[in-house]
Amino acid sequence: MTQMMRAIEITKPGGPEVLKETQRPMPQAGQGQVVLKVAWAGVNRPDALQRAGAYAPPPTASDLPGLEASGEVVAIGEGVSGLAIGDHVCALLPGGGYAEYVMTPAAHCLPVPKGMGMKEAACLPETFFTVWSNVFMRGGLKAGERILIHGGSSGIGTTAIQLANAFGARVFVTAGNAEKCAACVELGAERAINYREEDFVEVMKAEGGADVILDMVGGSYIARNIDALDMEGRLVQIAFLGGPKAEINFAPLMMKRLTMTGSTLRPQSDLAKAGIATELREAVWPLLDAGRIAPVMDSEFAFEDAAGAHAHMEASQHIGKIVLKVGG
């Protein structure tokens, strides 16, 4: 008889209220995979997009939401090395994090950093994989360069500020109120621009232009980002909260020799994600172990109140990461 577990499922596309507790069969560990007993699950924008019916999971992934978690390894598939039953890890997930147990490729697991609790560790994978792969691997940010991070107080933003600062870049951010701006400066931003009161294009031009811009807004920001970039600048797009379409003048792209790039994380191959994990282990995990950087925590919600977590996230008042307490 298959063992059952508690899970939160998306009953139909819609608002936070469509998230309901259910019973599902426990996942099994296949070749190169592990099963984790979930302690905490991170709550992210892609979860809300999936819930709304706008971000379908890959064909082989669980239909349950949840792209990151911390937990204990309780089963190991064939071909797995470097992990043992009982290890505490955090992991990037193909889906299924809103459950008592989840399966994920072993190569997407990383150790819980020294001195860090399971709650904080659950907040690392989705944002750190996203920021590292986009800002450093795709955007090529180097020490001394100027980076503009939109949505500086979000989970992605607070991670990007700390990583860019740790690797010697000059960090500028946009945020929507004085409290969020202050939080960004405290994390290491040189300048926080309240986009309701100031024009980020003018601010960046006065600084010489941005070398890299990390944007999750899109829409009307796309043309303004191009304007705000310096010669040889790179625009890295990771989401379109303001819409994916814009009318833009491509002449500055040629005149300033700009690069426009972007990515989504979830549809990438297991091998590509394993490559990001390897770089994180080597370049970033020592900083987490040393306490030089850490996730910014906003709030925690009970497992059965996943709907409340989504409503809170979509209100956009949070600073940092939101988590679900699954196993504690």
Buried (B, 14 or more C-beta within 10 A) or exposed (E): EEEEBBBBBBEEEEEBEBBBEBEBEBBEBEEBBBBBBBBBBBBBBBBBBBBBEEBEBEEEBBEBBBBBBBBBBBBBBEEBEEBEEEBBBBBBBBBBBBBBBBBBBBBBBBBBBEEBEBBBBBBBBBBBBBBBBBBBBBBBBEEEBBBBBBBBBBBBBBBBBBBBBBBEBBBBBBBBBEEBBBBBBEBBBBBBBBBEEBEBBEBBBEBEBBBBBBBBBBBEBBBBBBBBBBEEBBBBBBBBBBEEEBEBEEEBBEEBEBBBEBBEBBEBEBEEBBBBBEBBEEBBBEBBBEEEBBBBBBBBBEBBBBBBBBBBBBEEBBBBBBBBBBBE
